[in-house]
Amino acid sequence: MKLSCIIVEDIQIAADFLRKFCEKSDLVEVKGHFMNVADALEFLDKEKVDLLFLDVEMPGANGFELLDSLTYSPMIVLTTSKTEYAFNAFQYHVNDYLKKPFTYKRFLEAIEKLQQQAAEAGPAQQTAATPNASPLPDNDFLFIKAEDKLIKLKKDDILFLESMRDYVKFVTPAKSYITYSTLKNMEEKLIGQTFLKVHRSYIVNINKIDDIRGNTIYVLGNQIPIGKGHKEDLETRLNIL
Amino acid sequence: MQKIHPAFVFDENLNASFLEELFEGDTIYAETVFEDFLKDLPVYWERVEAAYDERNLPTLGTSLHTCKTLFGYVGFTDLQELCQQFENKCAVNSVEELRVDYILLIQRKERAQHIIEKEYTRLRLFNEEKQ
């Protein structure tokens, strides 16, 4: 399985190395190289890719701001020479982190890991070109695998879903459940009348929103950030009088 | 990538084992990267100097961050570390406090540039001989 990718990197030598490694591996197809976040977002607005190689410190907006603005969830590999970003990387659920300069061996390890993750996540996760998985039948419930059993959840009980790297947390008023899946998978199955993706790491049940203050949604005492790229969509979906 | 010629050994000031792993014996590509480094570094370093002259420490840190990355691609891993330390100091020190470190950094950068110029010439000659 060949992954499509873009490189977002302001240092030409670093981008050239990455492109060379992608070509050598024959596992990744480079669709473009962008020196800044704005140009990358413009491209992603028109074409989706499976994977982003993303530098953090660039002129203008930084890599994390790009992640805030994304309207879908590609795999992300941060490429930076600063180890201090590791914590942010964890918070943003990036798939891997390559410290520049990195060797082909380290690059290949990252790609093989991504391919494994994509394969485990099932066909819906495999490539950006793959058609969306079938939505769930229009039931008012769903089953998730958690706590070594299949648990039935009423959709109306779900407050929101939070991505936890290779897991998704379902939050209900009574309890939270963690299941092995990706938010992208859930997004394809749940998004519709009631559920809306409001951030790279969150899908929220619109019916459960108590209020919105600035860029934060409040749901039964929980605070959910609104990603820049999702704000317009959210405003369209709300019945604002 | 081509196999490394056993006769070519990187300068002792560079992290040779890392460079061998990075280029995997492709001395033609190494020549290209060293050439690009010599073209790019003066452009990025101008930004460092301008930020220092303007006493703009956040920009100084960011500009040096770019140079730090470049040094890594030509095997100056020790200089990368020095840049990182200076970058960290930019966040907490004044321009006056950074002066001595800045002078040291300039000296190290000039020495590094000189070594890479020689290394680039060596690589070019080596590649010409191979062909």
Boltz contact constraints between the chains, C-beta under 6 A:
constraints:
  - contact:
      token1: [A, 11]
      token2: [B, 69]
      max_distance: 6.0
  - contact:
      token1: [A, 13]
      token2: [B, 36]
      max_distance: 6.0
  - contact:
      token1: [A, 13]
      token2: [B, 73]
      max_distance: 6.0
  - contact:
      token1: [A, 57]
      token2: [B, 65]
      max_distance: 6.0
  - contact:
      token1: [A, 81]
      token2: [B, 68]
      max_distance: 6.0
  - contact:
      token1: [A, 81]
      token2: [B, 69]
      max_distance: 6.0
  - contact:
      token1: [A, 100]
      token2: [B, 69]
      max_distance: 6.0
  - contact:
      token1: [A, 101]
      token2: [B, 72]
      max_distance: 6.0
  - contact:
      token1: [A, 101]
      token2: [B, 73]
      max_distance: 6.0
  - contact:
      token1: [A, 103]
      token2: [B, 21]
      max_distance: 6.0
  - contact:
      token1: [A, 103]
      token2: [B, 22]
      max_distance: 6.0
